[in-house]
């Protein structure tokens, strides 16, 4: 990725040669300060190479014990998108009732854009997280904190690319996990929608089938795969799962895929 063209000929010497130049530093702070949670979208599409850059940014987030517990699930099926929307709408009504006297005001708010956005992704915490003890023995919630770092990376990168994103957390995680055929132990934490607009955000989560087949396509920074659990679920290209590896070295997902193929 190319750097900002910096002309520091008249600028004072930086405190450290690791510091960004003024233009680079200002760009970082601008992305932080201008990030917004979007709700209104206009359809369209997002180029695959742009999606790859955003996932790359997310996968470079810090994580406790380098566990990288996040998985990003791209939903490409219109029918599945509508089913997710129905789950969100169901929780929206339940949330409104729980607000009591504020129910009517809450129902006037637009809280999601699942049907309008160009892309819909789900972020989840991977199954098998209990094996990661370092940094989590007394604070097991660090898996969620780590995934939140990946989401923030993704959000800021989206802002820098001129994409609008919205984070939706109004859903029953068990219902979403069931709909997306997630294995036991995988926990969805967000629906993310994105669109080429002024500003925005996104997310997703991990899955593994106990039985069934897995199609694997290795790429330089991202591994994409899909699965079906048994003969009843035909191979489904409308759900894609993404896990990271860096510098050409496959991450933990590689061993998991080998087990699934046997």
Steps between C-alpha positions, in 0.01 A plus 500: 500500500647836399572768755378858498738729314665687786705814454659565837779720374381796711353296785678458835675169553261238641549374855554155354578376151201266549257791507277566200542821305233768549291394198497133604424582863217736405349230277496252790331745736253605231386139456456467878307825542279463190400135545123464531246220546285512186135400461402629154638334187433518127590154369767449235810286543843494662798391291661169610846655523363767734331237715832318518679811624243546775528137612876530495476801734265310733728196513792719608327598825667409829361205695567360846741207477493549121185288496330696218152376602307690233347359185336703223197350324383650173129449428437501124151346496202734478279244674749463786530876528123527542505229765767690694295816464197322646706396805617858548144632469381248757760619751427864417139451614607320817753773579235767449266330747783471753551878482157563652397863463773556239358228271324736261804727461727200439270363229543825306874438468662327203731244659622296203541488122535129432279496191639815337877467544730373226668247731386306806751328728468327834779504757534212741726365769646170388418168656778331701600823674525328838836349400654849502606556861779756473355837604153348553530274805349765729353721227330270247318798347826602333389305193217751457737791566736365233219468245396859576852610401457330162166672455652838577780440249242411239289804582786748475623344175148526358489869588833555328361327188186716499273213602206536736450218750251415770533263796180316591482311831122464528460124461486177694850351457369144531251559219766652274745219574231247409406680181863514385569138603771597745656223708446477873710763676503760221333825607384769255559847640404734216335544163689749287378681194704720270457729205686757296380810684665773706596310816453168684579144658483105505560136656469107515581152678629145476345171407592140453290199406535181700406301190471577134744632243707814476612682188830682553648779293833635628589863432795716602346655811154349536364148491145461375296188550142377530346184636188292530431277797346202329340384178189704581698825468633531146828683452404862558701771322283770657684479832875562503729481803822691537792437734842663500856400452796735472819497296383192311474290819155341545346571839323246723220453249733291282517212745127524552437464129726194484293335775180580314621336181559167674 
